[in-house]
């Protein structure tokens, strides 16, 4: 094995370790935001007592509201996944060349989408629906949030120069049609 291959292997190993650590920390950040700051914070703002626990992949918030009207319960239930989605999107939008984009995607993916799926027993959306939130609006919110997340993920792939005008022509802005390679990439950056 030559020195160049060893160096490449070490770089790849370091990138895998960095990505793993960043992914775990981002997931934990998302769960902490979701449980401790969003559920717990909104419960406190609405005059309820709440306790939260956040671990790397799981979290739980228990709250008691007097008298506990359904609107309070719905707001507390949906505040965390929708708030985490907004925080994740803001991080993703922060800087095109920042690792914060990755952190934002992880927060959106892990702290919003599963919690908004209406059919998961115990999800925040199922909780809100059990207190009278419209299942139709629940599904609409789920599909919009999921669609925006997947569009952001697709945008990350497109930013990595995977886009080819012949593969996905409907995504090419009209002023960039007919361009390929570096000219297409430069044109698309200007159009954003």
Secondary structure, 3 states (H helix, E strand, C coil): CCHHHHHHHHHHHHHHHHHHHHHHHHHHHHHHHHHHHHHHHHHHHCCCEEEEEECCCCEEEEEECCCCCHHHHHHHHHHHHHHHHHHHHHHHHHCCCCCHHHHHHHHHHHHHHHHHCCCCCCCHHHHHHHCCCCHHHHHHHHHHHHHHHHHHHHHHHHHCCCCCCCCCHHHCCHHHCCCCHHHHHHHHHHHC
